[in-house]
Structure formats: C-alpha cells, structure tokens
C-alpha cells in the first residue's frame, strides 16, 4: 500500500447532508464509497500508483501547511480497500472470481431487482401498471397485436423510478403494433470494452421469470464475424440497459406469448472524440452491422429492434457548471427534440452531425445504440412518442425519450 492505486471506477460529485462529497462507484457493483470532496481532491486524487504515501503527505503539507496527516491517509486507504476499490491482489482475486462465476453460469442474474424496481413479481406488476396509468403515461394497451407493422422502438434505460412512464410509451406501442417473436436489444455498455459490440447467450433473469436468448440466431451472427464479440461478455453482468428492457418485455407478455431476445451492448464510438470512429472501429462497425442485417434477413422469425438509450447527461455530476434553471432546461429540450427529428427521419448522418455540432456537449450516451439502430432497421419513418427530463439533487439532468419506427 506504499503506492496506493484506485481501480478503474466511476467518480462523481454528490451532496450528503449538505456537505460536498465524491461517490466512488464500482462498475462491478460491489460497494461504493463516499469521500468528502476535500479528501478526494487532495488525497484520493493522487492514488494513481505513482505517488507514495510520503509524496501525498508532502503535497498536502505544501498546500495547507499541515504535516501530520499520515493517519488520515491510512484511514482512507483502509476504507477503500475494504470496499475493494483499490487495485491490489484482494480486488483482483475478487473480480476474477466474479468473472469465473459469470462465465460458468448460464444465467445472467437480475442485478437490479429490489433497487431499481420491485423484486416481488406481484408488486412489480403493480409498479409497472402505474407507469402506464400515470398522468405522464400512455394508458394501458387497448389490445395486443392490433397491427403487425412495428419495426422497432427507442426506450429509455434510466432507473424505472425516474422514467417509468416514458418506458410505458414504447411498450404500449410494442403491445399494440408488434407481433415479434424475437427482440434485438441494443443496449449501452457503461464500462470500457475491447470491442464496440458485446454479445452474450445467457438467459436473463427477471422477477416475472427468465427471458431466453436465441442461441441459434447468435451463433449465426457470430459465425459471420472475424471479431469475437463474446470477448467482453462479462460487462453484461450488471449492465442495466438490456436488463430493464427484459423486465418490461416479460411483464408485457408474461401470460400471452413466448419470445426470445438478442442482447447486444454497444460501446462508445464517434460521440467521444468528434470522429465517426476511432482507428479500427470503422471496419468493426461495418462488419457487425452487415452481419446483423444479413442474419435478420435470413431469419424466419418476426423481429423487433429495441434501442435502450438515454439522451443528454448535463450538470455538475457530468462536469458542467451551468445552473439547471428553466431557461437552461427549455434549451436542452429544444436541442434534444431537434436532434430527435433526424432520428425520426432515419437520417444517421444528420443525427451524427447534430450531436457533434457542439462536440457532444450534452453527453448523448445513447449515440452508439441509436446509430446502430439507424444503420440496421428496415423502416421508412419514425415517430417521437414521449420526451422527458429527470433532474437529481446534484444539479444534474438526464433526458430520455420513447420513439417508434415503422
């Protein structure tokens, strides 16, 4: 521990009892730590494996004149080590076990039941029903399969408690206008990956029962690719963007019909650095999109594509300084809805340009999945069903929408 080093984790500002702090969040969903902002800025910031405890103490002394802080540094190290947030043998052994257990299981366990939504299936049904019937919701589906023309939807992946009614708009459309047997779900990988797409053939657990993946479709898709898109499979373990959609689909069809899914996580490209793709990504994207379109075309099943995405992420949690007042949020709505018009028109280039005109200052996290949807779906028109914003206590806002494609 002479040279403490944080693992690759998420860090974002938060307010606790009126005090500024930083949440250190483990993407592998073990434990989080909440560190006072001044401790993070002046001590934890230097946990990079290159600064020794002595170095950190010297920097602190030069800055504040206080020299007797070694005990404080040790306390921080003990706390972070207890929560497995430091890069050391304990955390590496723990993560290896997580990966081995995940690899050896045929089930992708429900990582969010009891936190993001009710774990009890009866309570969860009541919760999801309420999203449809709320003042912001679309109402319950009038009947199932009125038409059979729906080609796909965009649905949010924000926590259900923050955006449940917006989810309901997309799923009412699926209930009334789709007879799909197979749902291809394009989620977002919120942790780093080697490849820009990530597959899994695991069964997804939900409180309503398990959702099966279509292994034949997946095998056919993978056979058409040189890249092993199962290489990063572990990121599916706690990723919510596909799991939330599996819950809604199982809710929708729990007593009506069987269905399967194709879970595909899309990693960052283009939206980060202002280029369409980083080196090597363009050929991967073309390879995967081409093979996915070919596999869809050869499949005899009726298919619907779901892009599980959120839109803007703005405010202090995401590094912005603007106050989230009504004027700011109105402009955010206008910018978002202008961007969504390109998606309605299935204009992938226009969508990309609308994101990049301000260097993606709104942090559109759903860009990879939306771009993939626009390049894969065989549709002629799109329609915005619902647009929403959710503001949290950190003076930050996330926007999201539901859309349909025919």
N, C-alpha and C positions, 0 to 999 in steps of 0.2 A: 504493500500500500504506500510505499515511499513516493511513487509517481502515480497518483490516482487518476483513473480514466473512466469517463462515462461511456456507457454503451451508446449505440446509435438509437436515441429515443426522441420523443417529441417533447418540446418545452414551450409553454405559452403562459402569458400573464393571467392572473386571476386575483380576485379580491376576496379575502376571508375576514369576516368580522371587521370590515372597514380598513384592513391592512393589505397592502400590495404584496403579492407573492407570485411565485412561478410554480406551475404544475409540471412535474416531470412525469410524463406518461409513457408507460412501457407498451410498445406496439404488440407485444406478445401477451398482453393482458394479464400480467402477474399482479403487481402492485404499483400504485402511484405514490409519489412523494410531493409534499407541498413545502416549498422553501421560501422564507422571506426574501423579498426582492433584493435587499442589500446583501444578503448572504449569497444569493445566486450571482449577482453582478461582480462581487469582489472575492469570492472563494470558489464556488462551483464552476464558474466560467473558466477557471484555469485547470479543471480536471480533464486535461487533454492527453495525458500520458507523457507530456514533455516537461511539465513543471512539477518539481518535487514539493513536498510539504514545506521545506525550508524556503524554496522560491516563492511560494504563495504567501508565506508569512512575511517575507521581505517586501513583496509588492504591497501588501496590506499596510505594513508599517510605514512605507514611504508615502502612502496615500493618506493615512489617518493618524500616524504617529503612535499608534498603539502596537506594542510588540508582543504582548502575552496572549496570543490567540491560538497557539498550537492545540490546546484542549478543545477549542471550538471547532477547529478543522477536523480533529479526530472524531468529534461527535457527529459532524456532517458525514464523514466517511462511513462511520458505523451505521447511521440511518440509511444511507443509500445502499450500502452493502446488504443490509437486512432485507431491503426490498429488491435486491438483485438488479440494481440499476448501474452497477459498476462493471466494467469489462475485466473480469477475472475468472479464475477457474470455477468458482461457485456458480456464477451466472452461465458460463459456457456449458458446464455439465447439466445445469437445469434446462437450458434451451435445447441441448442435444437430446435429452430425454423427451421433451415436448415434441421435437421433430420425429423421433423414433416412434413414439406412441401414435402420432398422427399418421405417419407412413403406414404403420401396421394395422390401422383401423379402416374399416370400410365405411364408417360413418363420420360425417362432419357434424360434430356435436353442436347443438344450439348454444352459442356463446352469449346470447343477449336476452334470453327468456328470464324474466324476473327483474330485469334492469330497464331495458328499452321498451319492454312490453310485458304483459301479464304472462306468467308461466303456466297457470292453470287454464286449460283449454276452454272451460265454460266462461271464466272471467275474461279471457282473451276474446272470445266471441262477442261478449257484451261491449268490450272496449272497441273492437273494430266496427261493430254495428254503429256505435256512437259517432264514428268518423263520417260515415255515410249520412247519418241523420242530423248532424250538427248544422248550425246556421251557415257554416263555411263549406259544408259537404254537398254532394250532388243528389242526395236521396238514395234509397235502396234501389238496386236493379229492378226494373219493372218485370223483366223476364229474361231468360237466358237464351242466347243464340238467336236474337231477332233477325240479325243479318250475319253473313259469313265473310265480310269484306275487309275486316280489320287486318292490317299487315304488321302493325307494331305500335308501341307506346313509349313515351318517356314518362318515368315516375320518379319521385324523389328518393333519396336514401338518408335523409335527415332522421334523427330519432323520431319514432312514431308520436311521442308525446308533444313534439314541436310541430309536426307537419302531417299528422294523420289524415285530416280531411282532404289535403291535396293528393295523397296517395289514392284516396277513395275515388277521385275523379277518373284516374287512369283505370282503376279496376272495375268501375261501373261500365266503362267503355268496353273492357275485355269481356265482361259478363254478357253484355247485350249484343256485342258485334263480332265475337270471335268464336269459332268452333275448333280452335287449335288443339292438337294433341301434344305438341312439343313447343316449349317456350325457351327460346335462346335468350339468356340473360347476360347483358353486357354491363358488368359492374366496374367499379373503380378500385384499383389497388392503392390503398393509402399508405403502404410501406414500399420501400425500394425493391425492385426486381431486376434480374439479369435481362429478361426478355420483355417485350412490350405487351405480350399477351400471356395469360396463365390459365391453364386448364386443370380441372380435377374431375375424376369419375366417381367421387364419393357420394353416398346418399346423404341428403341434407335433413337433419332432424329439426322438427318444429313441434310446438305443443299440440298441434292438431294431428300429428303423425308424420311419418317420414315422406320425403319427396325424392323420388328416384331420378338419377341421371340416365340419359340414353347412351349406354356404353357403345352400342353399335355405331351410332352417329359420331361419337367422339373418336372411336378407332378409325373410322373412315376419314374424319377430318385430320387426325394426326398423321395418317399414312401419306397424305398429300403434301406434308411439310418436311423440309430438311431440319428445321429447328425443333428441338424437344420442348414443347410448350407445357410439359408437366414438370419441368426442371424447378420452377419456383412454387410448386404446389402448396407448400407449407403456408404461404400467405393467405390461403383460403381459410385457415383455421379459425381466426377471429374476425375476419373481414365481414362487415355487416351489409355491404351494398348488395350482395346477392342473397344473403340470409333473409333480409327484410322482405324481399320480393317472394321468396319461397313461402314465407308465412302468409302473405296475402293470397297467393295462388291456392295454397292448401285450404285457407279459410273459404275462398270463393267456391271451390269445387269439392269440399270435404264430403258431400253426400251426393254429388251429381255425376262426376266422371273421373276417370283416371287420366293422368298426364305425366309427362317427363320433362326434365329441363336439361339445358346445356349451360353450365356455369362457366363464364369467361370473364376473367378480370383484365382490365385494360390499364396499363401503366402510363406514366407521363410521357408525352412526346409533343414537340411543337409548341405547346402553350407555354412552356417554361422559358425558352431562350429566344423566342421570336422566329425560329426556323421551323419549317414544316416538320423536319425530323433531324435528330442528331445523326452523326455518321453511323451508318449501318442499320438505322431504324427503317429507312425508306424501303429497302428490299424486304425486311421482315414484315412490314405492314402490307406490302403488295402481295407477298407470299401468303400471309394468313387470310387476308380479305378475299383473295382469289380462291383459295381452297375452301373457305367457308361458304362463299357463294356457290361454288360447284357442288359442295356437299348438300346444301339446301336444295339445289336444283334436282339432284339425283334422289333425294329423299322422297318417299311416297307419303310422308306424314304431312298433315296440315300444321303450319308453323306460324308462330307469332314472335316477334322480337321485342324484348323489353330493354331499354337503356335505363339503368338505375343510376341517376345522377342528381347532384345539386348544382347550383349555378354560382353566384358570387359569394365570396368569403371576404368581408371587409371589416375594418375596425381594429381596435388595439390588439386583440388576440392574434391578428394576422399581420401586425406590423404597421398598421395605418394610424395616422394621428387625427384624421378628420372626426369631428363630432357627428354622431349619428342622429342628427335632428331631422325634422320633417322635410326640409328642403333637400338635404342630402339623400334621404330615402326615396323621395319623389324622383330625383335624378337617377338614382340607382334603378328604380322601376322602369324609367324611360329607356335607359341604356340596355337593360335586360330585354325588354319587350322588342326593342329594335333588333337586337341580336336574334331573338326567337323568330322573327319574321323570316330570316334566312333559313332557319330550320324548317319552318312551315313550308317554304318553297323548295326544300330538299337541295339547297344550294350549299354544298360543302365548302367551296372556295369562299363564298360570301360570308359564311359562318366563321371560317378561319380568319378572314380579314377583319371582321367585326370584333373578334377577340383581340387581335394583335394591333389594332389601330392605336390603342393606348398601352401597348406592351402588356396586355392582360393584367392591368392594374386592379381589376375586380377579382382576380384569382378564381377563374372559372374552372373548378375542379373536375366538372363533368366533361371537359373537352374531349379526352381520348375516346370515351364511350359514345358520345354524340357523333364525333367524326366517323367512328367505325360504323355506327348505325346508318349514317347518310351514305356511306360507300357500299353498304351491303343490301339495304332494304329495297325491295321491288315495289315501290309505292309511287303514286303520282301527286299526292297532296298531303299536307299536314295541317293540323288544327290545334291551336292553343286552347286547352280546356280550363286550366286554372293556374294562376301565378300567385305566389305567396312569399312573404319575408318573415324571418324569425330573428328577433333581437334578444341577446342574452345580457347578463348582468355585467359583462366585461366591456360594455360599449362596443359590441361587435354584432354583425348581422350576416345571416346566411339567407340567400334567396333560392327558390326552387320552383318547379313547375310540373304540371302534367300536360302531355300532348298526345294526340292520336294521329295515326298515319294510315291512309287508305290507297 
